[in-house]
Amino acid sequence: MSAPVRQAATVLLLRDGDLRTGTTGLEVYLLRRTAGMPFAGGMTAYPGGGVDPRDGDTDLDWVGPSPADWARTWGCEERTARELVCAAVRETFEEAGVLLAGPSSGDVVPDVSGVDWEAQRRALLTRELSLAQLLAGRGLALRSDLLRPFAHWVTPPVEPRRYDTKFFAALMPPGQEARDVSGEADEAVWLTPAAALAEMAAGTRPMLPPTIHTLGQLEPFADVAAALAGSPPDPLEPISPTFEDDAEGQRWALLPDGTRIRMVVPLPR
């Protein structure tokens, strides 16, 4: 009997280099999960996590595509779509200190790094505070328009923990700073997709197949605008890999389109 499938969201947070360090080209924010994590320990991934059922019941100020619009994109019920978008915004704030929200006028909150913000971020982590309560208390709207659908992956039935994960992409809001604040990662870094994939191939940055594949999808884009400009099919078809071992004992993930992704085991640190 396969494990139950949990709804989850993850966000590819993107920027166009950093003038302070002289880096150029599209970069993505990556977290290396601590080795002791029950799921994907030691692996590099994007900020993300499971949905909060409270988000399905609560109205909140909302700018951009509606839950009904997202439901068509993801091929799910409207309630689930609302929970997924809220999860994308909440988890990005919890794990990267970046909040995709602002006044209903269309601006983005410029700074969320103060002591009062940090107290609320921790309250979100412990579920003492819901995303709707945080936004309403500060007179902010969720910025659904800052998110783009990017990919849809479902953990195969053979795995003990299974997630139906929607991958969103978003431009890093101006004025905010991404930072490792979750306690679930031992490294947080901005890298070009090519650099991240090179480290993965060298065995120094293990990743699960969805991270490898989505980095490969990002790699051809010269900048964030190009990456966010595409319109994926509606709804996005979910990808669920199968696995096989070759004659050398190397494990590969096989995607429905025939793509083969080599699995890399985290090295001891």
N, C-alpha and C positions, 0 to 999 in steps of 0.2 A: 504494500500500500504506500503510495507516494505521500510526501509531506504536504500540508496545506500551503496554498500560494497566497502570499501577502502582497498587498498593493504598496508600491514604493515609488519615490521620485528621486532623481539625481540631476544635478545642474553642472553643465560645462560652462564655467565662468571664464569669459574671454576678455583679452585686452590686446592692444596693438603696441607691444614692446613697452619699454620704460626709458624715458629720456634721461633719467637720473643715472642709469647704468649703461646707457648707450645701446641697449638691446633693441632690435627691430623685428618686425614681422608678428604674426599672430601668435599669442601665447595663451596657454590654458592653465588654470589653477589646479594643482594636484596635491592630494594628501596621501601620506603613507600610513596606513592603519597600523596601530601597535600590534606587536606579535601575539599578544594574549587575547585579541578580539575573537569572539566565537565565530564570526563570519569574516572571511577574507583577511585574516590576520597576516601582517607583513606585506600585504599587497598595496600597490598604489591605486588610488581611485579618485573620484570626484566627490564633493560634498553631497550628501543625500541621506535618505532614511525613509522609514515607514510613515504611513498616513496617520493622522489623528482623527478618529471618528467624530469628534466634536465639531470639526470643520465642516462636516456635511450638513449640520443642523443650523448653522449660524449665518445670518446675513452680515456682510461687511461691505464697506465702500470698495468699489472694484473699478479699475480703469483698464480698458482693453477688452480682448476677446472674453466672452461670457463663459460660465461653466457649460452652457449648452454647446457653444462653439468648440470648447475643448473636448466635450463628450464625443462629438463627431470625429475630431482628430484622433482620439485614442480608441474609438469604438467601444465606449463604456457608458454606463449610466451617468446622468448629470450630477448626481450626488457624489459619485466616485471621482468624477472630473474635478469637482470643487475641492475635494480632499487632496487630490494630487497636486493641483496648482498651489494650494496652501502649504502642502508639504515641501514643495520646491522652494517656496519663499522662506518658510520657517527653517528648514534644514540649512539653507545657505547662510542665514543669520546665525544659527546655532554653531555651525562648524567653521565658518569663514569670517564671521563678524560683518557680513555684507547684507544689507536690507533692501530688497527690491520693493520699495514703497515710497509714497510721497503724498503731498496734498492732491486733492481731486483735480486741481488745475493742470496737472500733468508734470509737475516738477518731481525730482527725486530728492529724498532727504539727504543732505550733503555729508553728515558726519554722525556716526552711531558708535563712537568709541568712548564716550564719557562714562563716569561711574554709574550714573542712573541707568544708562543703556545696558551696561554690563550686568547690573542686578536683574533687569528684565530678561536679558538673554539667558541667565542662569535659571530664572523662573520658568522659562520656556523649556529648558532641558529637563527639569524635574516635573514638568506638566502642571505646575502650580498656576501657570498662566497660559491661556490659549493665544494663538496668533490674533484672533479677532479682538480679544480683550486688549492686547498690546496696541494694535492699530487704532482701535476706537479711543483708547485713553490718550493717544497722542494726536488724534484728529487726522490720521493718515489713511490713505487708500492703498490696497494691494495693487501693484503695477503688473497686471497680467500681460500688458502690451510689451513689457521688457523681456518676456520669455518667448522662445521659439521651440516648436517640437523638433526633436532631432533624431531620436531612435526609440525603439520599443523592444525590450528583451524580456524573455521569460526563462527562469532557471529550469533546466530539464528535470523530469521526474526522478532521475537517479540520485539527485542531490538531497541531503538531509534537511537543508534549509532552502526554501524556494520563494522567489520574489517575482512579481509581475512589475517590472520597473520601466517607468517612462523617463526618457532622457530629454531634458530641456537644455537649451543653450541660451546664454544671456551675456550682454555686454556689461563689463565691470562699471558700476555707476561712478561718474566723476565726483571727486571729493572724498570718496570712501576708500578705505584701505583693507584689503583682505589680510587676515592674520589667523594663525593657528590658535584657536581658543577652545576647541571642543574637548580636549583631553583624550580623544580617541585616536589621535595621530601623533607620531613622533617626528614627522617632518611635513612641512608645507612649502611648496615651491611653485613658481611660475616657470614653465618650460614651453618651448615650441613643440608642436606635435612630433616633428622629426627628431628632436633631441631626446624626448621622452621615449620614443620607439627605439632609438639607438641604444639607450641605456637598458631597455627591456631586452633587446636582442643580445646584449653583452652579458645578461644575467644579473645585472646590478639593480634593476627596478622591475620586479615581478608584477604582473597585472593579470586580472581575469580577462577572458575573451571579449566581453563587451567594452572594456576600457581600451584594449588593443585595437579593436575594430573601429570604434568611434574616433580614436586618435588618427587612424588611417584615413577616415572620412574627412577629418579636419585638415590634414596635411596639405592638400592641393590649394587651399585658400590663402591668398596673399595677405588678407586683413580680415578684421571682424565683420566689417560691412558685407564682404563677399560671403562669409560663412553664414551670416544671418539672412541673406537675401533669398536663398533658395526656398521653394515651396514643396515640402515633401508630400507624398500621396495622402489622401484623406479618405479613410483612416490609414494610419501607419501600420503596416503589417508587422506583427511580432516575430522576433527571431528567437528560436530555441535550439541550441546546438546539441549535437550528439558527440560522443567521444570515442576515440580508438587509439590503440598503442601500436607503434611500428615495430619492426624487427629489432631495433636498438633499444626498445623499452621506452622510447619517448612518447609522451601522450600528446594527442592533437584534438582540438575542438573542430568539428565539421559543421559548417553553416548550411542552411538549405540551398543557397546558391552555389555550393561547391567550394567555397573558400575554406582553407585549412589554416588554423591558428595554432602555433606551437605553444604548449603550456610551459611556464617557467616556475619552478619551486623557489620560494624565498630562501636566501642564504642566511645562515646563522649570523647574528650581529652581537 
